[in-house]
Amino acid sequence: MKNLFLFFFASLLIISCATSPSTLIPQSFNSDSENGIIVGTIAFENKKPIFNQYFFHYLGENDKSITTRKMITIAPEQMVAMKFKPDFFDESKAVYYFSITEKQGEYRFTTLRLHENGGYIQSSGQVPMNIDFKIERGKVKYLGEIYFSYSGQILKLNDKKERDIPKFKVKYPNLNIVE
């Protein structure tokens, strides 16, 4: 019984941890690579999160439907009470770093999928997105800040390169970001 309790507690601890897309950003990038990278930030109003998970889906120019392979996931901390655990705070925003590594081409964020898990009751919703970006072979390019405010019904791309690029250079000094 004691082992079962410990297993349950350890599982709960692992499942409840916050998920940040910055853990997937490479520490370096070879400019001779067939792929390219875009980097940017995702920001939320720094209030208690409404949703347990946020999925930012994107498509390439030849893709027909969204998949889990082409998405960025953010899951707030959910141990006792939900709260954002971002890479940094900027005034009233909780801000997360992200990157996408793909082959050269045209891409577009198409959907923000929201998931709420209240135990017995679960719900989900979608917010349409239309944010185009281009990935260039052998380059790391800056996209901007994707800002989402559920209460304000705002989803937009902001140019925050003066704030973001210096922060990226400190955290990822081996990524040569082209503006």
N, C-alpha and C positions, 0 to 999 in steps of 0.2 A: 504494500500500500504506500509506503514511504517513497519507494522508487517511482511509482506511478504519479504521485504528487510532484516529485522533482521533475519528471519528464514533462508533465503538464505545464508547470511553471516555466521551465526552460523554453518550451515551445511558444508559450504566450509571450515571453520576453522577446524572442526572435521575430515573431510575427508583428509585434507592436512597434518595432523600431521604425524610425523615419527613413524614407528612401530619398536620396538626393541624386540627381543625374550627374553631379560633379564627380562622383566616384568612378564614372566611366570615361572621363576625359583623359586622353593619352598624355603622358608626361613629355613626350617628344614626338616629332613627325618628320619623316624623310621626304624632302622635296622631290625626290625621284620616284615617289610612289605613284601608282596608277590612280589612286583615290585623292580626294581633297577633303577638307574639313571646313565646316562653319562652326563658329562659337558664338554664344550669346548668353543672355540671362532671361529668366522667367521670374516675374514679380507678381506678388499678391498683396492686397491690402493686409496689413499686419493686424488682423483681428482673429478671433477664434475661427479656425477652418470650419466650413460647413460640410465639406466632403472628405471622405477617407482617402480617396485617390483622384488624381488628375492625370489624364492621358492626352498628350498632345500628338495627334497623328499627322503624318505627312505622306505625300505621294510623289513619285518620280513621274517624268513625262510619259512613260509607257505603262504605268501602273493603272490597273482597273479598279481595285478596291483596297480599302485600308487593311492593314495587317498589324500584328503585334511586333513584327520585326522593325517596322518603321514608326516608332513612337518614342516619346520621352515620358517617363512616369515620375510623378512626384506624389509621395505619400507622407502626410504630416505624422508627427509622433502621436501615438494613440495609447500610451501606457495608462495613465490615469484620466487625463483629459486631453482632447486633441489640441495640438499647437504646432505651429510651423517651426521647423528646425532648419533654417536656410543657411546658405554660405555666408551671408551678411545681411544686415538691416540698413536700409536707406530711408531715413525719416519714417514715414508711415508704411513702408513696404518691406516685405520679407522677400529676399532676392536669392535665386538659385542659379548657379552656372550650369550650362549644358553645352554639348557638342554633338555634331552629326558627322560621321565619316561615311562617304558614299563615293561612287564613281562620278566623274564629271557629268554635269547635266543640269537641267532645270527641275526644280522641286517646288512643292507648295504645301504649307500647313493647311489642312482642310477641315479638321474637326478637333474640338476639345471635348473629350468624353469625361463625364463626371460620375463618380460612384460614391454612394452613401450606404454605409452598412451600420444599421442600428440594431444588430442582433437578429431578431426574428424578422425585422422589416428591412428590406434592401430596396434601393431605388437607384436609377441611373438616368442620365440625361445627356444631351449633346448640344454643343454650341458651335455653329458653323464658323469656320475661320477661312480667311483668304489672304495668306501671307506668302508671297513668292520669294524664292531665294535660288541662287545659282552656286553650284559647287564647281570649282576649277581644279583641274588635276595639279597635284603637287603644292597646293596653296592652303593656308589656314586663313579664312576670311571671317570678319566680324559681321554678324547679322543685326544685332540690336537687342532691345529689351522687349519681350512679349509681356504686356501688362494685362492682368485679369482681375476685375473687381466684380464679384457676383452681385453684391448689393447695388453697385452703381451701374450694372449692366454694361461694363466696358471691357472690350477685348481689342487691344491695338498694339502696334509695333512702334516703339519709341527709339530714337537715336540717343543712346547713352554712352557713346564711345569714350567721352572724356572721363567718365566714371569707371567704365568697365575695362577698357584695355589696360590701364595701369594695374588694376587689380588682377587681371589675367596674367600679366607679365610677372607679378610677384608670386602668384600661386603656381604658375606653369611657365617658368623662365625659359624652357627649351622649346616652346611653341612660338614660332615667328609669325605673328598675326599681321596680315596685310590689310590695310584699310581701303 
